[in-house]
Amino acid sequence: MASWGANIRMAIATVIVFWTPVEILGRINFFNEFWVEPEKYAWQMTAILLGFIALGVYLWFKGKKRKTKENQGN
């Protein structure tokens, strides 16, 4: 906990350094970003949605399993 301040300050600086080229390339239209025209990228959007759903189901089952295990221990 004592070093969180320094870690956060360093993380912010790191993100700024690494994100700057992405911002510059985005302004000169280097990227074809799928969220600008999502209707052209239906299967990619569906894949991302399925990934989030799968992650949610996995975390739900894992939490349910952990809760069941803790209740059996008491």
N, C-alpha and C positions, 0 to 999 in steps of 0.2 A: 504494500500500500504506500509506503514512503517514497518509492521510486516511480509511482504512476505519473506524476507531473512531468518528470524528465522524459519518460517514455512517450507520453502524449505529445509533448513538444517535438520530439524527434520524429514521431510518426507523421505529424502534420507536415513537417518539412520534407519528408521523404515522398509523401503523396504529391505535394506541389511539384517537386522535381520530376517525378515520373509521369504525372498527368499533363504537364505542360505540352509535350509533343503531341499528345492525343488531341488536346484543344486546338493546337495550331493546324494539324492535319484535318481536323473536322471543319475548320473555318474555310479551308481551301477545297472543300468537298472531296477529300481523298477517300472517305469511307462511304459505303452505301449502307446506311443505317436502317435496319429493318423496322424499327419502331416509327420511322417517319412515314412509311407507306406499308402498314401491316397487312393490308389486303393482298399485296404481292408476295407475301412470305407466310402463307397460311400454315404450311407444314412445319416451318421452324417455330412459329408461335405455338402451335399445338405441341411440339416436342418440349418446349420450355414449360408449358402448362402441365404436361404429363410428368415432367421431372419434378416440379414443385408438389404436385399431388402425391407422387411416389415418396418424396422426402417427408411430407406431412404424415402419410400413413405409417412410414417407418418409425418416425419419432413418436407417433401416437402409440404404436405397439410396444416400442421400447419403454416408454414411460409407463404403460399399463403393466408390462412385465416386471419392471422395477418396483412399482407400487405393490404388486401381488407378492413379490419376494420379500419386501419390507414388512408386509402385514403377516406373513407366515413366520417371520423371525420374532415377532412380539408375542 
